[in-house]
Amino acid sequence: MTFENQTVKFILRGKTCEVKAGMTLLDSLKKLDILPESVIAVRQGELILEDEILKPGEVIQLVAVISGGAR
């Protein structure tokens, strides 16, 4: 199966970007310079894991992980 010229769309904080389909979620995040620890990836309402292969036409919502310090 070839994924040539087919992309996956990422949405983070209202901004969209695209990467080539056929990569893992982890590789895609690295390509976009997004720290994997800083987001949770959701596809159609379900959490996806870093080793998941992304398919053409998918839309992945990236939810920023917010952490706070102790007071």
C-alpha positions as CSV (number, residue, x, y, z in Angstrom):
1,M,0.0,0.0,0.0
2,T,1.4,3.4,-0.9
3,F,0.6,6.6,0.9
4,E,2.2,8.9,-1.7
5,N,0.7,12.4,-1.8
6,Q,-1.8,11.5,0.9
7,T,-1.8,13.3,4.2
8,V,-3.0,13.2,7.8
9,K,-4.3,16.4,9.4
10,F,-3.4,17.4,12.9
11,I,-5.3,20.0,14.9
12,L,-3.7,21.7,17.9
13,R,-5.0,24.8,19.6
14,G,-7.2,25.6,16.6
15,K,-4.2,25.4,14.2
16,T,-3.9,22.7,11.5
17,C,-0.9,21.1,9.9
18,E,-0.4,18.0,7.7
19,V,2.1,15.2,7.5
20,K,2.5,12.4,5.1
21,A,0.4,9.3,5.9
22,G,2.0,6.0,6.7
23,M,4.2,7.2,9.6
24,T,3.6,6.4,13.2
25,L,2.1,9.0,15.5
26,L,5.4,9.4,17.3
27,D,7.3,10.0,14.0
28,S,4.7,12.5,12.9
29,L,4.9,14.5,16.1
30,K,8.7,14.6,15.9
31,K,8.5,15.8,12.3
32,L,6.2,18.6,13.5
33,D,8.6,19.5,16.4
34,I,5.9,18.6,19.0
35,L,7.0,16.9,22.2
36,P,5.1,13.7,22.4
37,E,4.8,14.1,26.2
38,S,3.1,17.5,25.7
39,V,0.0,16.2,23.9
40,I,-2.6,13.5,23.9
41,A,-3.7,12.4,20.4
42,V,-7.4,11.6,19.8
43,R,-8.9,10.2,16.6
44,Q,-12.7,10.1,16.4
45,G,-13.0,10.4,20.1
46,E,-10.5,7.7,21.0
47,L,-7.0,8.0,22.3
48,I,-4.3,6.7,20.0
49,L,-0.9,5.4,20.9
50,E,2.5,6.5,19.6
51,D,3.1,3.4,17.6
52,E,-0.1,3.7,15.6
53,I,0.3,4.0,11.8
54,L,-1.6,7.0,10.5
55,K,-3.8,6.5,7.5
56,P,-4.6,8.9,4.7
57,G,-7.4,11.4,5.3
58,E,-7.4,10.9,9.1
59,V,-7.9,14.0,11.3
60,I,-6.0,13.8,14.6
61,Q,-6.9,16.2,17.5
62,L,-3.9,17.0,19.7
63,V,-4.9,18.0,23.2
64,A,-2.2,19.9,25.1
65,V,-1.3,18.4,28.4
66,I,-1.2,21.0,31.1
67,S,0.8,20.5,34.3
68,G,1.3,22.7,37.3
69,G,3.8,22.9,40.0
70,A,3.3,22.3,43.7
71,R,2.6,25.3,45.9
